[in-house]
Each structure stands twice: as C-alpha cells, then as structure tokens.
Amino acid sequence: MDLSIIIINYKSAKLVLDCVESIYQQTQQYSFEIIIVDNDSKDDCKEKVLAAYPQTKWLQTGYNAGFARANNAGIRIANGAYVLILNADTIILDGAIDKSIALLKNEIEGVGCGVQLLNTDGSNQISGAHFIKGGLNTLLPLPYLGKLIRYLGYRFKSTIPSVQTITDKMEVDWVVGAYILVKKETLQLSGLMDEDFFMYAEEIEWCSRLRKQGKLLLFAAPKVIHIGGGTSSDYYTTTENENSKNLWNKKGRQIIVSNMLRIRKQFGIIWFLIIAGTYFFEIPIFFFSLLIHSIVTGGKAPYSFKNWIDYVKNMCVLLRYFFKIFFNKPYFYKVA
C-alpha cells in the first residue's frame, strides 16, 4: 500500500462524500486506502460513504475526540508507506495526490509536504508558514496591542510568517492541517500528534517535531480546494472562518487555549508567560483604547464594549487552564 488517507468526519457527510469522490477521480498512480474516523457524529455519513465506496475503512471514536486524537487513531491502523492527513472540506484537483507523492519521493531530506491550497473562487490560500520566535505572531489578532506589534514587525522588517503563494518548492516550518503528507517511517521518530490538543494548533506543534527529522516542503504544482471551516462550523456556531481573529466567541476560546498550549510545549515556560501576560495586559489596553476610540469617532470604533466583555470572559477561561498548561500536565484541553 502506497498511501493511507485519513479523513475526520464530524457531521459533514456531504463534504466527506465530495472529498472521497475527488480522491478516486484524481488519484491514479498510487495505491491507497481511505480511513474515515468519525467523531461521534450520529449522522448517516457511514451508510452513504460505504454504499458508494465499500472499500473505505470506517473507525468510530465514540466521542468527539477532536483533530489530534482522531487522526492518531487513523494513523495507528494505516498500512501505507505515506500518510495523508486530509480535511473533509477539501477537493482534490488535477492529480494533486499523485503529484505530491512523486515530488516528496524525490526529496531525500524531505519528511512531509503540503500543497497549494485554494479558496473556492480559485484564489490562493495560506498553505503553510514559518515559525516566529516564541509564537509572537499569535499576538497579532489582539485589537490594539496586536496593531502595535504588527507595526514594529514591519518597522524592523520581520519575515512574514504565512505562505499564501507557493513558488515552485518552498521549505517551511509547518504545513496547514488541511493537507499534510508525511512519510510514515518518520513518525517512529517524531511521534504522532499530541493528544492534549482538542482542536487548533496541534498540527503546528506536530510539525515542529516532524521538522527535527527533515524538511517540510510546500509544492506549487499540486492544488487542492480547501473550503474552510467545514468540519468545525457545526460544533462552533460561528460564520467566521478566519479562526485566529475570533477572540471573543466560543471558537476563539478554544483557539486561545490551544495556542497557549502549543507555545508552552514548543517554546517553553518563559515564552508561555510572555505571551499569556500580553493577552491579559490587553484587557485594560482594549478597554481604555476602545473608550477613547469611541469618543473620538462618535461611537464608530471597529470594536464594541460587548467584544471587550466577551474577551475578558475568554481570558477567564484561559486563567482556568493556566496552571495546567504552565506545568505541562497531560490533559484533554477541550474547552466547554
């Protein structure tokens, strides 16, 4: 078996079917198996998929295990020499899987790769990124301090971490989790995804360990549509797909906790304290800046005081998990 493709289903039957159909239509050069891991969806996805593609392997977690645990469950029963972590909300274009395997095979030092992700309108989507010291880029979405940090970054000509347009072949530090192809033999050294994570940032932490074993690459030729938000929108009632900027809703709550967990694991205690401290320091900065902004603009500030209140609530949630993360205790960080 050349390849094991792992897809997570969480109440996304139509997306899964469309994704699987595109795999069979566009993958001709390599043998593959598809493993669908169901996060207790309680929908009719299994019946629909197995009726259309009876050779598909179906694995039931029995609970909403999130991204890391569900993918790990699939990896553990995978038979392929390569493993592809593939979001349900993707569509394979023009032999993208065949191309990415062939390209990765030619990279002696390569351990994994991503492809050019596209929006549904065909425009380029962020496909990977470079690490920024201590995870400072996670502060950029902050309403006021984030703008200052961004200004300083441009002022000192810092490298823009995100890669939206791939030029031929690029080495990166992490690959967006919608499409990550890895050599299975590498996983014996890097380990699987960290199961403390529920959702968000787990592929970044995982890539930091994969990166120690060899190169992570992005290839321009293989292209995959990534709809975005497809597998999480049913769990988090939000229409916002730009996950990193959700600082004052339920999705943002999980993103903040997962980001802090990733920073603690990847960069250590000091950077964890610096980043967490900045998040908390934003509370008074946000309030007084918003107050002044509202007065000056006649109430036309880009944020509302409800945003501030909800941000404070999310910081209280982070505080609840603070010491567990600080001491790096094994724990399933699924935020209620």
Summary of the structure (lengths in Angstrom):
residues: 336
radius of gyration: 20.3
end to end distance: 39.7
largest distance: 65.0
contacts: 1125
relative contact order: 0.14
helix: 44%
strand: 20%
